[in-house]
């Protein structure tokens, strides 16, 4: 597990001043990054690289990376069942196309999805730990996560305690993430950074590193409940962090942009960022996911060549 590496990576600091292990971990990474440099890099990628990925094969791949998501106050057993049935039906209607990677719901719907999902290889992700604010007692977060897994969730998406992080409590931030990863065990856990609240590239880089050291299997941009949600700039910084972390630890952490993915072009931009920064090794639906409710129909329409409202 990722946390094992922490102890190997972080040695005691003997310069008189005692550094926390997380400050020490951060000191091994380049976190002094300028927002304007990130903007320039993104502009270059969009102008020079995106067009070469604008093809049917990439769009098919992206369909297989979609986390079909419903996280509404109005969700009901009926609406979630209907969404799950669509995923079942898709397999029969479009046998030659990749099915979505995941169905993502609130924990109270894990059971209905797990009982009605018939397609092999589709994960059931639950947002947990008092999504989207992450403002709850750790005992509540632990209980919610354990119950989601008991009811059939195969992946868990939690929100980093953003308030703790912004007030400089890196240890408290990491401890919560680690504790929830312990509950998840072998199940994959995604940590949502809520990059729109972090504001700067430097904060996003630090939050990415802390989340990975604390046991994140994926880092995810946003809850989709706050603006701005995913941005190419945030994605670029997160992918840089994943790359550096991989070089230091040999651990491949996945990436998931979510929130505000409204067009096929948005998806192509994120795909291109992953390809350019992390390389082909990350271009699998195990390591690259797209959290969205809109995108599945848009991708399907482009792949089939006619406007399709399947999902």
DRENTOR-716757 format. One record per residue (C-alpha): y, x, z; residue in one letter. Coordinates in Angstrom, 1 decimal, decimal comma. Example, Ala and Ser with C-alpha at 12.3 -4.5 7.8 and 13.67 -1.06 7.14 Angstrom:
2
(rec (-4,5; 12,3; 7,8); a);
(rec (-1,1; 13,7; 7,1); s);
END
This chain:
311
(rec (0,0; 0,0; 0,0); x);
(rec (3,6; 1,1; -0,7); x);
(rec (4,5; 1,5; 2,9); x);
(rec (1,8; 4,3; 3,4); x);
(rec (3,9; 6,4; 1,0); x);
(rec (7,0; 6,0; 3,2); x);
(rec (5,6; 8,2; 5,9); x);
(rec (4,5; 10,8; 3,4); x);
(rec (7,9; 10,7; 1,7); x);
(rec (10,1; 10,7; 4,8); x);
(rec (10,1; 13,7; 7,0); x);
(rec (12,1; 14,2; 10,2); x);
(rec (15,7; 15,3; 9,7); x);
(rec (16,7; 18,4; 11,8); x);
(rec (20,4; 18,8; 11,0); x);
(rec (21,4; 17,8; 14,5); x);
(rec (22,4; 14,3; 13,4); x);
(rec (19,4; 12,0; 13,5); x);
(rec (19,1; 10,0; 10,2); x);
(rec (17,2; 6,8; 10,1); x);
(rec (14,2; 7,0; 7,9); x);
(rec (15,8; 4,6; 5,4); x);
(rec (19,0; 6,6; 5,2); x);
(rec (16,8; 9,6; 4,6); x);
(rec (14,9; 7,8; 1,9); x);
(rec (18,1; 6,8; 0,2); x);
(rec (19,4; 10,4; 0,4); x);
(rec (16,6; 11,3; -2,1); x);
(rec (18,0; 9,0; -4,7); x);
(rec (21,1; 9,0; -6,8); x);
(rec (22,9; 6,0; -5,3); x);
(rec (26,4; 7,1; -6,2); x);
(rec (26,6; 5,1; -9,4); x);
(rec (29,7; 3,8; -11,1); x);
(rec (29,9; 0,2; -12,3); x);
(rec (31,8; 1,2; -15,4); x);
(rec (29,0; 3,7; -16,4); x);
(rec (26,4; 0,9; -16,0); x);
(rec (28,6; -1,4; -18,2); x);
(rec (28,8; 1,3; -20,9); x);
(rec (25,0; 1,9; -20,9); x);
(rec (24,3; -1,8; -21,2); x);
(rec (26,8; -2,2; -24,1); x);
(rec (25,1; 0,7; -25,9); x);
(rec (21,6; -0,8; -25,4); x);
(rec (22,7; -4,2; -26,6); x);
(rec (24,5; -2,9; -29,7); x);
(rec (21,9; -0,3; -30,7); x);
(rec (18,5; -1,5; -29,5); x);
(rec (18,2; -5,3; -29,0); x);
(rec (18,0; -6,1; -32,7); x);
(rec (14,8; -4,1; -33,2); x);
(rec (13,0; -6,3; -30,6); x);
(rec (14,2; -9,6; -32,1); x);
(rec (10,8; -10,5; -33,7); x);
(rec (8,0; -13,0; -33,2); x);
(rec (5,6; -10,6; -31,5); x);
(rec (8,1; -9,8; -28,8); x);
(rec (8,9; -13,5; -28,3); x);
(rec (5,1; -14,3; -28,0); x);
(rec (4,9; -11,5; -25,4); x);
(rec (7,9; -13,0; -23,5); x);
(rec (6,2; -16,4; -23,4); x);
(rec (3,3; -14,8; -21,6); x);
(rec (5,8; -13,3; -19,1); x);
(rec (7,5; -16,6; -18,2); x);
(rec (7,3; -17,8; -14,6); x);
(rec (7,6; -21,6; -15,2); x);
(rec (9,8; -22,5; -12,3); x);
(rec (10,8; -25,7; -10,5); x);
(rec (12,9; -25,3; -7,4); x);
(rec (14,8; -28,5; -7,1); x);
(rec (15,8; -30,7; -4,1); x);
(rec (14,3; -33,5; -6,2); x);
(rec (10,9; -32,0; -6,8); x);
(rec (8,0; -34,3; -5,9); x);
(rec (4,3; -34,1; -6,0); x);
(rec (4,5; -36,2; -9,2); x);
(rec (7,0; -33,9; -11,0); x);
(rec (5,1; -30,7; -10,0); x);
(rec (1,8; -32,2; -11,0); x);
(rec (3,3; -33,1; -14,4); x);
(rec (4,5; -29,5; -14,9); x);
(rec (1,1; -28,1; -14,0); x);
(rec (-0,6; -30,6; -16,4); x);
(rec (1,7; -29,3; -19,1); x);
(rec (0,4; -25,8; -18,5); x);
(rec (-3,1; -27,0; -18,7); x);
(rec (-2,4; -28,9; -21,9); x);
(rec (-0,6; -25,9; -23,5); x);
(rec (-3,8; -24,0; -23,5); x);
(rec (-5,4; -26,7; -25,7); x);
(rec (-2,4; -27,4; -27,9); x);
(rec (-1,5; -23,8; -28,6); x);
(rec (-4,8; -21,8; -28,2); x);
(rec (-3,3; -18,8; -30,2); x);
(rec (-0,3; -18,4; -28,0); x);
(rec (-0,2; -16,7; -24,6); x);
(rec (0,1; -19,2; -21,7); x);
(rec (2,9; -18,7; -19,1); x);
(rec (2,3; -16,0; -16,5); x);
(rec (3,0; -18,1; -13,4); x);
(rec (4,0; -21,4; -12,0); x);
(rec (6,7; -21,0; -9,3); x);
(rec (7,3; -23,7; -6,7); x);
(rec (8,2; -24,3; -3,1); x);
(rec (5,4; -23,7; -0,6); x);
(rec (4,9; -27,5; 0,0); x);
(rec (3,6; -27,8; -3,5); x);
(rec (1,1; -24,8; -3,5); x);
(rec (-1,8; -27,1; -2,8); x);
(rec (-1,1; -29,6; -5,6); x);
(rec (-0,7; -26,8; -8,1); x);
(rec (-3,8; -24,9; -6,9); x);
(rec (-5,9; -28,1; -7,0); x);
(rec (-4,7; -29,2; -10,5); x);
(rec (-4,2; -25,9; -12,4); x);
(rec (-7,1; -25,3; -14,8); x);
(rec (-6,0; -22,3; -16,8); x);
(rec (-7,4; -18,9; -15,8); x);
(rec (-4,9; -16,1; -15,3); x);
(rec (-1,9; -18,3; -14,4); x);
(rec (-0,6; -17,2; -11,0); x);
(rec (0,8; -19,6; -8,4); x);
(rec (4,0; -18,2; -6,9); x);
(rec (5,8; -19,7; -3,9); x);
(rec (9,3; -18,9; -2,8); x);
(rec (9,0; -18,3; 0,9); x);
(rec (10,8; -17,0; 3,9); x);
(rec (13,5; -19,7; 4,0); x);
(rec (14,5; -19,4; 0,3); x);
(rec (17,2; -19,2; -0,9); x);
(rec (19,3; -18,1; 2,1); x);
(rec (16,6; -16,1; 3,9); x);
(rec (18,4; -17,2; 7,1); x);
(rec (15,6; -18,1; 9,5); x);
(rec (13,7; -16,6; 12,4); x);
(rec (11,1; -14,1; 11,2); x);
(rec (8,4; -16,2; 12,9); x);
(rec (9,4; -19,1; 10,7); x);
(rec (9,3; -16,9; 7,6); x);
(rec (5,9; -15,5; 8,6); x);
(rec (4,5; -19,0; 9,2); x);
(rec (5,8; -20,3; 5,9); x);
(rec (4,4; -17,4; 4,0); x);
(rec (1,0; -17,7; 5,6); x);
(rec (0,8; -21,4; 4,9); x);
(rec (1,8; -21,0; 1,3); x);
(rec (-1,1; -18,5; 0,9); x);
(rec (-3,5; -20,7; 2,7); x);
(rec (-2,6; -23,6; 0,3); x);
(rec (-3,4; -21,5; -2,7); x);
(rec (-0,3; -19,4; -3,6); x);
(rec (-1,4; -16,2; -5,2); x);
(rec (2,1; -14,5; -5,2); x);
(rec (5,0; -14,8; -2,8); x);
(rec (8,7; -14,5; -3,6); x);
(rec (11,0; -13,8; -0,7); x);
(rec (14,7; -13,1; -0,4); x);
(rec (15,8; -9,9; 1,2); x);
(rec (17,9; -10,6; 4,3); x);
(rec (21,2; -10,0; 2,4); x);
(rec (23,4; -10,3; 5,4); x);
(rec (21,5; -7,7; 7,3); x);
(rec (21,7; -5,3; 4,3); x);
(rec (25,4; -5,8; 3,8); x);
(rec (26,2; -5,1; 7,4); x);
(rec (24,3; -1,8; 7,1); x);
(rec (21,2; -2,8; 9,0); x);
(rec (18,8; -1,1; 6,6); x);
(rec (16,1; -0,8; 9,2); x);
(rec (16,2; -4,5; 10,1); x);
(rec (16,2; -5,4; 6,3); x);
(rec (13,1; -3,2; 5,7); x);
(rec (11,3; -4,4; 8,8); x);
(rec (11,5; -8,0; 7,7); x);
(rec (10,2; -7,2; 4,2); x);
(rec (7,4; -5,1; 5,6); x);
(rec (6,3; -7,8; 8,0); x);
(rec (6,1; -10,3; 5,2); x);
(rec (4,2; -7,9; 3,0); x);
(rec (1,7; -7,5; 5,8); x);
(rec (1,2; -11,3; 5,7); x);
(rec (0,7; -11,2; 2,0); x);
(rec (-1,9; -8,4; 2,2); x);
(rec (-3,4; -8,0; -1,3); x);
(rec (-1,2; -10,8; -2,8); x);
(rec (1,8; -9,6; -4,8); x);
(rec (5,1; -10,0; -3,1); x);
(rec (8,4; -10,1; -5,0); x);
(rec (11,6; -9,3; -3,2); x);
(rec (14,7; -11,1; -4,4); x);
(rec (17,8; -8,9; -4,0); x);
(rec (20,4; -11,7; -4,8); x);
(rec (22,3; -9,1; -6,8); x);
(rec (25,3; -11,5; -7,2); x);
(rec (26,0; -11,0; -3,5); x);
(rec (25,6; -7,3; -3,6); x);
(rec (28,5; -6,9; -6,0); x);
(rec (28,2; -3,1; -6,8); x);
(rec (25,8; -1,0; -8,7); x);
(rec (25,5; 1,3; -5,6); x);
(rec (24,5; -1,6; -3,4); x);
(rec (22,0; -2,9; -5,9); x);
(rec (20,4; 0,6; -6,2); x);
(rec (20,2; 0,9; -2,4); x);
(rec (18,7; -2,5; -2,0); x);
(rec (16,1; -1,8; -4,7); x);
(rec (15,0; 1,4; -3,0); x);
(rec (14,8; -0,2; 0,5); x);
(rec (12,8; -3,2; -0,8); x);
(rec (10,3; -0,9; -2,6); x);
(rec (9,9; 1,4; 0,4); x);
(rec (9,3; -1,7; 2,6); x);
(rec (6,4; -2,9; 0,3); x);
(rec (7,8; -4,9; -2,6); x);
(rec (5,4; -5,3; -5,4); x);
(rec (8,2; -6,5; -7,7); x);
(rec (11,9; -6,6; -7,3); x);
(rec (13,7; -9,7; -8,6); x);
(rec (17,4; -10,1; -9,4); x);
(rec (18,3; -13,6; -8,0); x);
(rec (17,3; -16,9; -6,5); x);
(rec (19,2; -18,8; -9,3); x);
(rec (21,0; -20,7; -6,6); x);
(rec (24,1; -18,6; -6,6); x);
(rec (26,5; -17,3; -9,3); x);
(rec (26,4; -14,8; -10,8); x);
(rec (22,6; -14,8; -11,1); x);
(rec (20,7; -12,2; -13,2); x);
(rec (23,0; -9,9; -15,2); x);
(rec (22,0; -7,1; -17,6); x);
(rec (23,9; -4,6; -15,4); x);
(rec (21,9; -5,5; -12,3); x);
(rec (18,7; -5,3; -14,3); x);
(rec (19,6; -1,8; -15,6); x);
(rec (20,3; -0,5; -12,1); x);
(rec (17,1; -2,0; -10,7); x);
(rec (15,0; -0,6; -13,5); x);
(rec (16,5; 2,9; -12,9); x);
(rec (15,6; 2,5; -9,3); x);
(rec (12,0; 1,5; -10,2); x);
(rec (11,7; 4,5; -12,5); x);
(rec (12,9; 7,0; -9,8); x);
(rec (10,7; 5,4; -7,2); x);
(rec (7,7; 5,7; -9,5); x);
(rec (8,5; 9,4; -10,2); x);
(rec (8,6; 10,1; -6,4); x);
(rec (5,6; 8,0; -5,3); x);
(rec (3,4; 7,2; -8,3); x);
(rec (3,7; 3,5; -7,4); x);
(rec (4,6; 1,1; -10,3); x);
(rec (6,8; -1,7; -9,0); x);
(rec (7,3; -4,8; -11,3); x);
(rec (10,6; -6,3; -12,4); x);
(rec (11,7; -9,9; -12,6); x);
(rec (15,1; -11,1; -13,8); x);
(rec (15,6; -14,8; -12,7); x);
(rec (18,5; -17,2; -12,7); x);
(rec (20,8; -17,7; -15,7); x);
(rec (18,2; -16,9; -18,4); x);
(rec (19,5; -19,6; -20,7); x);
(rec (18,8; -18,2; -24,2); x);
(rec (16,1; -16,3; -26,1); x);
(rec (18,8; -13,6; -26,6); x);
(rec (19,0; -13,2; -22,7); x);
(rec (15,3; -12,7; -22,6); x);
(rec (15,4; -10,1; -25,4); x);
(rec (18,2; -8,2; -23,6); x);
(rec (16,1; -7,9; -20,4); x);
(rec (13,0; -7,0; -22,5); x);
(rec (15,0; -4,2; -24,2); x);
(rec (16,4; -2,9; -20,9); x);
(rec (12,8; -2,6; -19,5); x);
(rec (11,6; -0,9; -22,7); x);
(rec (14,5; 1,6; -22,8); x);
(rec (14,6; 2,4; -19,1); x);
(rec (11,0; 2,1; -18,0); x);
(rec (9,1; 2,3; -21,2); x);
(rec (6,0; 0,7; -22,7); x);
(rec (4,0; 1,1; -19,5); x);
(rec (6,0; -1,7; -18,0); x);
(rec (5,8; -4,1; -20,9); x);
(rec (2,9; -6,2; -19,6); x);
(rec (3,0; -9,6; -18,0); x);
(rec (1,7; -8,0; -14,8); x);
(rec (4,9; -5,8; -14,4); x);
(rec (7,5; -7,8; -16,2); x);
(rec (8,2; -11,4; -15,5); x);
(rec (11,0; -13,9; -16,4); x);
(rec (11,9; -16,5; -13,8); x);
(rec (13,2; -19,6; -15,7); x);
(rec (12,6; -23,2; -16,4); x);
(rec (14,5; -23,4; -19,7); x);
(rec (13,2; -20,5; -21,6); x);
(rec (9,6; -21,6; -22,2); x);
(rec (10,7; -24,3; -24,7); x);
(rec (13,3; -22,1; -26,4); x);
(rec (10,7; -19,3; -26,9); x);
(rec (8,1; -21,8; -28,1); x);
(rec (10,6; -23,3; -30,6); x);
(rec (11,3; -19,9; -32,1); x);
(rec (7,7; -18,9; -32,2); x);
(rec (6,6; -22,2; -33,9); x);
(rec (9,7; -22,4; -36,1); x);
(rec (10,6; -25,9; -35,0); x);
(rec (12,5; -27,3; -32,1); x);
(rec (9,8; -28,1; -29,4); x);
(rec (10,3; -29,6; -26,0); x);
(rec (6,8; -29,1; -24,7); x);
(rec (7,5; -28,2; -21,1); x);
END
